[in-house]
Amino acid sequence: MCGIVGYIGSQNAVPILMEGLFRLEYRGYDSAGIAIISPAETRVFRRVGRVRELEASLPRRLTGKVGIGHTRWATHGPVTQANAHPQVSGDGRISVVHNGIIDNATELREGLQAKGETFGSETDTEVLAHLIARSAAPSLEDAVLDALAQIHGTYAIAIIDQRHPDRIVVARNGSPLIIGVGDREMFIASDLSALVRHTTSVVHLDDGELATVTATGFRTFSREEENTAKTPVSIDLDADDVDLAGHQHFMRKEILEQPASAERMLQGRLDERFGTARLDGLNLSPRDLRSFRRVKILGCGSAYYVGQIGAQLIEELARMPADAEPASEFRYRNPVIEPDTLYVAVSQSGETADTAFAVREVKRKGGQVVGLVNVVGSSIARECDGGIYLHAGPEIAVASTKALTHMAIGFAMLALVLGRVRDLSISDGQRIVAGLKALPGQIEQILADEPQIAEIAADLSAAESLFFIGRVRGFPVAREGAQKFKEVTYRHAEAYQASELKHGPLALIDKDLPTVAIVPDDELTDRNMGAIEQISARNGRVVLIANPGVPDCAADSRITVPKSARELDPILLVIPVQLMAYHAARTLGLDIDKPRNLAKSVTVE
């Protein structure tokens, strides 16, 4: 959600911080600010709105070789300049940027006010700045440790101190933080995209870990002051991967990248001879895989919906019980963790807080958990027992498209592996392998119909409310379609099983409420057609997204999707709803890559 950048070295920190903040805009924010240490003072600049407004407010000759910056998404206190980060101590000496939430901030604030401290903001972060400034510890590191000992909650923090201008102290607990290693200069960020132009050598901090960062190096240590001796690792990320490359929006760029990215994901992973997939990263032998009797998938938002696609694939191919559950609810219901259940955590960023907490709950109770994540070295990837990297490449737009498609492909491969160690025949395995190999070309065919999809989307954008319907394989696609439409168009969109229409929702059908029907060519086609006839009989408009073998029925418009292996149909059916949401939002003139109130990586509960 919020974004952190920091720099210490021989260059002017200001342009480096501003570039980093621009690269973090996609995460979602409502205000931005920087703090720069100069010889005489620490100068702090904050603005509500976009990073460009902060940039326009900076003095032309602002310089300094140490600084921190932040993009804030409001939690404690409304969107005001006073509540923007960095937050500073009463004497202006300590500056702090913070992602996360301090749960006991109100109690700590009241205690500090009783001791004479005055506050200039409503944020929980300012409490931390005051605690550090009040510490009698001789070093900045010890003062930070004193403060952290008093707080409860989640945080990624970066602190600078006018008395110690040669260092930045950082700490992490439940929110990502990365140190970038340069040549006699160091960088700090909450996201790799902010570092990519400066270094490919990074250190990922773990929960409970701190670091002192100077121009010549870093030292990592625990809250018990034990050295943790982290070694930098290389990241495979190119600056061009996080640029628009001539496209108007990242969302469209990422939709169009899917044929190439899907082919890259599948490369070397399909075994046509034995009709299976190679997923060595799971760290599970065939005997291990056979020992599981159930699969539980945990994700949030679109990751939860694609988890439902995954559960359907696993039940069909492996013939074992599988279901998906919102990770945000999982640990709060005191779940029963079964030793013969394989838990699968799904997250594009690998930093989704609710999913990370669910992973820890499973592991705490002795369960086996693997991850489907896109970001190598992310928190969830490191905490899981194994997993499948999605290899989708960077995804900048808040609304997930190519990463979601890669998640679905990952589930198809997992279902194939689970099926082949059970009762899935080699011929059926080879059929699924052939279907997977055909996906990139079939996605290309769907994208070629973009002009027609854009025309349909422009018409749908005028509706204040929409239904998305589907059955069995089509229902998770309908849920994802409604999600995408809500995210980027701000129109109300709701998904229903087609079989549930006559049990209530049919009362809302009229000429002003269009329905998008997801209809694969399968054993339920006739029943889906019956639902569409019921909508049409009540003057409801229908957009049909279907395979070639499905009749037009009473649909007002149609998007045809190539036929795959029946189990894989949802992977292709989801592509048109991505384009539909994008073009509807474009018709409405909205900020497609940065929808209001949303963030790319939800790192707080």
N, C-alpha and C positions, 0 to 999 in steps of 0.2 A: 504494500500500500504506500506508505511514505517512503521517501528515498533519502539516502545519506551519501555524501561525497566528502572527501578530505584530501589534502595535499600537504606535503612537507618536502622541501628540496631547495634547489638553487634558482628555479624559475619563478616568475610571478604566478602566484596561486590563483589569482582572480579568473583569468580566462579558462584555466583548467577546471576550476569549480563550476563555472557557468556552463561549459561544454558538458560536464558530467550531469548537471541538473537538467539540461535540455534532453539528454539521453534517457533520463529517468522519468520524463514526463508521462510516458505511456503507462506507468504504474498507477496513475490516478493521484490527484492532489488538488488543493484549493488555495494554497499560499506557498511562498518560497522565501528563502533567505540565506545569507552567508555571513560568516564572521571571519575577519582577517586580522592577524596580529601584525602591527607595525611597531617600530621602536618605542613609540610613546604610549600607545594605547591599543586596545582591541576594538576595531570598528565593526559594528553590526548593522546590516541592512536587511529589511524585511518588507515584503509586499503581499497583499492579497491578490489573487489572480494568477495569471500565467507567468512562467519564467521570463518571458520577453519583457514583461512589465518591471520585474526586478532588475533585469539587465539595463533597461532604459533609465532607471533611477540611480545607478551607480555613478560616482564621480569619475571623470575621464582618466585621471591620473592615480586611481586607486591601485596601490601595489602592496605586496606582502608575500613572504615566502612560506607562510604557514596559514592554513585556513580550513574551515569546515563549511559545508552547505547542506541544505535540506529542502525537500518538497514535502509539505504536510497535508495529511488528510484528516480532517477534524475529528477528534474524539472528546477530549476534555476541553470544553469551551467552544464557542461558535467560531466561525471564520472571520477573524479580525486580524489586523496587523499586530496587535499586542500579543495575540496567541500564536502567531507564526514563530517558527524556529529560525535561527538558534535562540534559545532562552538563556538568560544571563543571571548571574547572582546580583545581589543588591549593590555590591561595590563595583560591578562591571568587570571583575577580574576573570571569572569563570564563564565560559560559553559552552553550551551543551546542545547537541542535536540528538534526537531520540525517536526511534521507531518502537512501538509497543504500548503497553498500558501499565502504569503503576497502580496496583489495586488499592493500596493503603495511602494514596496521595492525600485524601481529605484529612485523615488522622494526623499525618505528618505535617501538613500545612497548618493545622490548628496549633500543633505543638510549637512550630517555628514562630507563628504569629504571637504566641504567648511569650516568647523570648525576645520579641521586639522586631522580628523580621517583617518587612513589607513586601507585598507581591505586586507585580505589574501585569500579570496575566491570570487566566483561569486554568492554565495547563497543569498537568501532573509533572511535566518535564521541569518546570521552574523549581519545583520542590527539590529535585535532584541537584540543580545548580546551587541552591542555598545550602544544602547539606554538605556538598563538597567544599564550598567556601568557608563554612563554619568549622570544618575539621581542623584540629590542632596538629595533624600529622605533618612530618617534615617534608614529604614528597607528594607530588600530585597522585602518584599511584596509590599511596597509602590513604590519601584523602578520598579517592574514588572507592577504595575497598571499604572504608568506614561508612560511606554513604550507601553502598550496595548492601551492606549488612543490615541496614534499617528498612529496606524496601522489599515489597512483595509484588511480583508481577512479571511481565515480559519486557524485554528491552534489547535493542541494539543501540549503543550510544558511542558518541565520539566527543571528547572533551579537550578543550584548549585552555591554557592558563597563562595570563599575562606575566606571571612570575617565572614560568617555565616555558619560554617561547621556543625551546629546542625540541618539543615533543608533542605528540597527540596520544592520549590514552583512550583506548577503545575497549568495549566489553560487550558480551553477547549472552542472552538467555531467552531462547524462544523466538528470536527474530534474526534473519541472516545478516552476516557482516563478513566482508572480504578485505584482505590486505593485498594490494598490488605492489610487487617488487620491481623497482627500476634501477637505473644506474645513478647511485648517489641521490636518489629521490624515491619517495614512497607515496602510495596512493591508498585511499580507503573508500569503500563503496558498499552499498547494500545489494548491488546487482552488477554482474559482469559487464553489462552493456556500457556502464559508465567508465570502465577501465580499458576497453578494447583498443582504443587508439594509442594507448601509452605503454601497455605491457601485456604479455601473455603468461607471466609468471605470478601465481597467486597463492595465498594461504587462506583457507576457509577456517574461521574460528568455530569452535564447538560451544555448545551451551555450557555456561559456567566458566568460560575462558575469557581472559583479558589480554591486552597487549600494549606495550609501549612502542610507539612508532617514531623513529627519528629519521633524519635525512639519509643516514648511512645504514639503517637496518631496523630490525624489530626484535622484540623479546616477548614471547607468549608465556603466560603463567595462569595458574588456577586461583580461585578465591582463597585458597589456603596458602598462597604465595609459593607454590611449587612450580618450577620451570616445566613447561610442556614441550619445548623444543620442536616446534612445528617446522616441517620442510616444505618449501614452495613446490607447487606442481604446475605443469604447463596446461593451458587451456587451448582447445581447438576452436577458435572463434576469430573471424575476420571482420574488420571494420565495415566492409561492404554488406555483411550479413545484417547489419542493424541500420542500414540506410534505405531510403525509399526507392532508389535505383530507377527513377523516372516515373514511378507510380504516384497517383494522387493520395492514396491511402495505404497504410500497412495492411489493413484487412484484405483489400483486394489483392495486393501483392502476395500475401500468404495463401490466399485461396488458389491463386494461379500457380504457386510453387508446388502444389500437391502432387502432380504427376511425377516430377523429378524427385521430390523428397520421399514419396512412397516407394519409388524404385530403389532409392538409396537405403531405406530402412530394410527392405526385403533382401537386399543383396547379400549373398552368402549365408542366409538363414533358412533357406528352403531346401529340403532333401527330397527331390522328385523320385529317386529310386525307392526309398522306403516310405514315401507318402507322409512325411512328418516335417518338423521344423527343428532347427538347432538353436537352443536357448541356453547356452552354457552359463550365462549370467545368473540364471536362477539358482545355481549351486545346489541342484537337486538331481539325484540319480533317478533312473526309471523305477527302482525299488521305492525310493522316497515318494515319488509321484503317485505310485500305486497305493501307498499307505493312507493317502487322504481320502476322506469319504464325503467331503463337502467343501465348497468354496464360498467365501464371504468377501465381497468387493466393497471397498470404502473410498468414497470420493465426495467432492462438493460441487454443486452447480452442474456444469456440463460434464465434469468428470464423473459425477454420480449417474447422469443419464447414459453416458457411454458405458458405464459399469453395468447398466441394465442390458445393453446390447451384449456385453461380455458374458453376463450370466446366462442369457438365452443361448449364446454360442456354446458355452460349456455344457449346458444341459443337453443340447442337441447332439453335439459331437462326442462328448465324454460320457453322457448318460449318468451324470452325478448331480446331486442337488447343488444349486448355486443361486445366490441372490445378491443384490446390491443394496447398500444402505447409506444414507447421508452420514459422512464421517463426523459432521458437526453435532449429531445426536448420539453417536455410538457410545462414547465413554460415559455419558451422563445417565445411561440406563443400566449401569453396572452389568455389562454384557457377560454372558457365560462364554469363556474362551475354551474351545474344545481342542484337545491335542491332535485329533484327526481332521481338523479343518485347516485349509490353506487360506490365509488372509492376504488380500491383494490391495495395496494402497495405490491410488491413482492421482497424479498431480502433474500438471504441465511444468510448473516452476520447481517442484520438489520442496517448496517452502510453505505450502498452505498450512496455516497453523492448526486448524481443526483436524486435518488429516494427519499431521505430525503427532498431535496429541493422541489420536486413535492408534497410531503405530506404537507409541510408547505404552499405551494401555494393553495392547495385545502382547507386547514383549514382556511387560511387567508380570503378566499372568502366564508366561511360558508358551505363548502361541508362536507359530511360524508365519512370518509375514514377508512377502516380496513386494517390490514396487514396480509400477509402470510410470516412469518419470522422464522428462525431457532434458533436464539440466544435470549434466555430469558434475558430481561433487556436491550436489545440493543436500540439504539436511535429511530429507526422507530417503534419498538414495543411499546415504551413508548409514542410516539407522536400520534399514531393512536387511534381512538375511541374504537377499539376492534380488535380482530383478531383470527387467527388460528396459533398456534405454530406447527411447522413441526415435532418436536421431532425426527429429523434424527440423532442426536448426532453430535459430532464435525466432520467437514469436512475440511481436511488439504490440500489435493491436490487443486491446483489452478482451474483446470477444474472441474466444479461441476457435480456430478453424482447422488449420493443418495439424496442430497438436492433437485435436480431438480425433481427426481421421487416423492419425498414427496410433492413438490409444485403441481405437477399434481394431486396427490391423494387429496390434500387439495382443489383444484378447483373442483374435482369431488364431494366431499362432499358439498361444497358450492352450486354447481349447483343443487345437489339433494335437499338440504334444500329449495332453492329458487323455485324449481319445485314443491315441495310438498305443499307449501303454495299457489300455483297457481293451475295449471290444470294437473299436473303429477299424474297419477292414482296410487293407492296404489300397484297394481300389477307391474307396471313399476318401482315404487320405490323399491319394494322388489327385482326385477330383478337386479337393480343397486347395491343394498346392497349385494346381492349374488355375483355379479361380483367383488365388492371391497374386500369381504372376501376371494375370490379365488386368488387375486393378489399375495400375498406372495408365495404361492405354485407354481404359474405359472412363477414368476420371477426365482424361483429355477430351474425350468425346462429349462429356457433359459440359465442360467449360466452353466448348465450341458453340453451345447453344445459349451463351450468355446474353446476346441481344434479345432473344425471346423471353428469357427469364427476367431481364431488366424491365421489359414492357409489362409483364404480369405484376412485378413488384411495384412498379409505379402506380398501377391501379389499386393494389392492396394498401398502399401507403395512405390512401384517403380514408380508410376505415378506422374508426375509433377503437374497435374491438374485433378480434378474430378467434376462430377455433382452429386447432390443428388436431386431426384425428388419425388413428391407426390401430391396428390389432396385432397383438403378439409381436412379431418382428418389427412391425411398423410403429408400434406405440412409443418406444424410446426415441425413435426418429422424430415423431410428432412432438414429444416433450422438448427435445433439443431445438426443433424448429420454433416452438413458442418462446423458448428461452432466448434464442438469437434475436427474434423479432422484438421482444421486450427490451433487451439490452441496448440495441442500437437505434430503434425507432421511437421508443417510449410509448408505443401503442400497447394497449392491453391485449395479451394473447394467452390463450389457455389451451392446454392439451387434454384430450379425453380419449379413452378407448372408444373405438367406433361402436362397440357393443353396449356402451353405457349411455349413448345418446338418448334413448327413449326412457331412461331412468332419471331424467331430470333436465339435462342441458338442452334438449330439443325445444324446451319452452322459450329459449332465447333466440332461436333461429328466425331470421327475417331477411329482407332484401338488403339491410344495412350491415349484417354481420356475415362476412364471407368465411368459408371453411376451406382449409388446405388439407386434402386427404392424401395420406401416404399409403399406397396400395402396391405391394409387391405381387408378382405373378406367382401365387402359391396356392395351397389348399384352402385358403380363406378368401380368395378373390371374390367369389360370388356373394359371400356375406358382407364384404366391404362394399360391393356394388349396391347391395340392399340399403345400407346406411346412407349412401350418397343419394339414392332415389328418395329416401325419406326427407333429406335436406332440401332437395330440389322441389319436392311436392309442397314445401312450405316457403317457396320463393327465395330460398337461400342460394347464394352463389357458391360455386365449388371450383377450386383449383385442384386438379388431379396431378399428383406426382407418382408415376407408375412405370412399370416395365412395359416393353412393346406388346406383350400378349394380353394386356389388360384392356378391355373395351372402354370406349370413351364414356359410355353410360350417359348420365345427365350432366356431366361436367361442363362448365362454361369455358374453361381453358385447361390446357394440359402441358405438362413437362414430362418428356419421355426419358427414362433412365435405362442404360444398357442392362441386360439380364446377366447376373453372375450366378455362381452356385447359390442355391436358395438360402443357405445359412449366411452367406456373405452379402446378400442384398442390402441390408441396412447400411453398410459402409458406403455404398454408392448413392443410396437414397438420401443421405444426409448432405451431399454436396449441393444440390439445388437449393436447399433451405438456407445454406450459408450465403449463396449469391442473392437469393431473394431478400434476405434481411439487409444485406449491404446496399442493394440498389433501392430498396424502399427508403432507407435512411438517407441515401444520396439524394433522392427525389425531394425529401423533406429538408435538405440543406443542413443536416446535423453534423456534429463533430464525431465522426464515425469511430475513429481510433481511440477516443477518450470519452466514453459515455459518462453522463453526469452520475455522481454518487457512487461510481464503481471503480475498482482498482484491479490491476492485472494479477497481482499476487497478494492474497488476503492473509497477511501475517499476524493479524490479531483475531480474537474470537468475536 
